Amino acid sequence: MDKVSEIEKLREEIRHHNHRYYSLDDPEISDAEYDRVFRRLLALEQQHPELVTPESPTQKVGARPQKAFSEVKHSLPMLSLENSVSDQDLRDFDTRVKRFLGNDSP
């Protein structure tokens, strides 16, 4: 499969899974599998920046909130685990939390 076709196939797959996850609240794949597909698309787009489009899922942030939920203001920032997939990722998150709390000791 050529890169253009692979990129478009990955974009369609991600859009499908975004709809299942965000709109239907009925995911078909695990978060880890979704992240693997997304990272593959991101890597291909980084290798071929001329193929990046504004409509690509890599260029979008979040999804429309569902109407069933009310807006909540957080008094403290919500720190993110990002896409933690390794022990080191979790250690890095722990360090960020401790730094935020003013406790830099291990």
N, C-alpha and C positions, 0 to 999 in steps of 0.2 A: 504494500500500500504506500502511495506517495505521501509526503509530509502534509500537503494541503488537505488531502482526503482524511488523513488520520486526525489532523487538528479539527476539522469540521465534525467528524464522528465523535471525538471527545467532547466538543462543545455541546452537541445535541444530547449526548449521554448525561452531561452535567446538568443541562437545563431540565431534562426529564427528572433527574433525581432531586434537583432543587424544588421542582413543583411537587413531587411526592412528599418531600420533607416539610417544606414551608407552607404550602397551600392545603395539602390533604392530611398532614400530620400522620403519614403512613409510609415511612421509608422502606425501600426494598433492599438496601445494602447497608452495611455497617459504616460507621464514621471513618474507620480506618481504610476501608475500601474506597470510599468517596475521596478521602484525602490522597490516596494513591493515584486515582484517576486525575484529580485536580493538579497534583504535582507533575504528572506526566504532561498535561496540557501546558502548564506554566513553563516547564523545561523546553518544550518544543517552541513555544512562543519566544522564549529568551534566545534560543538558537536561531530563530527566524523572525526577528522583530518586524520585518516587512509584512508578515502575515497577521499581525495583531490588529484587531478591529475593535471599535468602541462597544460592539455588541457582545464581545467575548465575555464569558463568565469571569475571567481573570480581571476584567476591567470594572466589574460591578462590586458594590459593597452591600451586603445584607439583602433582605427581602422586605416587601411590604408587611407591616405588622398585621396580625390577624385582628379583626374587629372584636373578637370575643375577649380580648385582653385590654385592660385599662393601662394607661401610662403610669410608670412608677419612677419617681425621682430618687436616686440613691444619694444618701448623705455622704458616703465615702465612695471613692472610685472602685469599680469592679475590676480587679486584677485578672488577667487572662492566663490560662494555661496554654494558650495558642494551640498548636498542634503537637502537644507533648507525646512523643512516642518512645522515648528512651529514659533510662535512669538519669542521664545528664540533663535532659530537658526538665525533669522534675526538680533536680537540684538547683537548676537555674531559676525556676519559678520560686522555690523556697528562698533563694537569695534575694529576688526582687521583692517578695513579701516582707522579709526581714528588713531590707533597706527602707521600704515604705514605712514600716512601723518604727524605724529609728533604732533597730536592733541588728547591727551588722555582724554580731558574733555568730559563729557556726552553731 
